């Protein structure tokens, strides 16, 4: 086999591997982002009207709610919940709500629960946008985890952007990228900047069989 044939063969192998990786990672990315959008939709729908709080006070032009909590069931009868250490609502602009130390458990389907843990989020109910300015994690009950440093979400447009590193792990693979862009509510996912993908050999064999 000549050099040209060897190069062509190696290029074909690399292309095949990239296709397999995409088949694995695009559905995973869509599920992770769906979890985040669902969590934000819960905040949009229920804060602050149907919210239980431990106590509330006015401080520095904001309504400070201690231990806010939301719980209920979705249309399929599956439980969801969200808690925070504090929620701060701006009196001058009541659409602006800051959440501190947020924990949310939301169903993606009957078999998968997504748990979102965020240090801080600033949600604008007027524009349905959320700014996550501190690290946050998304953990799925199927073992998939995603770690973000920050993100900007637009619930109506169905987009998520981050220019900070992202790491996603499953039992069989992992991916790290310097930035991430999600459009069309998870249907289009773009990893950029020194993207590294590691896949267990068994996973590739199973995908190829």
C-alpha positions, 0 to 999 in steps of 0.5 A: 500500500502506497503512502497516498493510500495510507493517508487516505485510509487514516483520514477515513478512519478519523472521519468515521471516529468523528461521526461516531463521537457526534452520534454519542455527544449530540444527544447528550448535549441536547439532554443536558441543555434541555435540563437547564431550559426546564429549570429556568422555565420552572423559575419563569413560571412560578417566581415569585407568585407560587413560592413558599419562603421561610421569611422575607424582608426589605433590604437595600431596595430589594425584597429578600426571601430566605429559603425560597422553595418550589415543588409540584408535578409536571403534566406527566405527574412527575415531581419537580422541585427548586430551592435556594438559600435566598431570592432577591427581587428588585423593588424598582424592577420586579422582573429582576430576580437574583437566586443564590445557591440554587438546587433544582430537580426536574424531570426530562422524561419518566426515566431521567431526572436532572439536578441543577446546582448553581451558585448564583443566577440572575433571571429577568422575567421580562425578557426570559433571560438568565445570566449564570455568572458563577460555576454550576453543574447539571447531573442526570440520573443516568450518570451524565454530568456537565460542569459550566463556569458561566452561561447566558440563557435565552429561554424564548429563543432557545439558546445558551452561550458560554465563552468559558470552559465546559466539561461533560462526562458519562460512564463511557466518554468525556468532552472538554471545550473552551466554549459552547453554543446551543441554538434551537433548544438543543438541536444545534450544538457547537463546541469550540476551542481546543475540543477534546473527546475521550471515548471508551473503546467498548463504546465505539465498538458498540456504536459501530456494530 
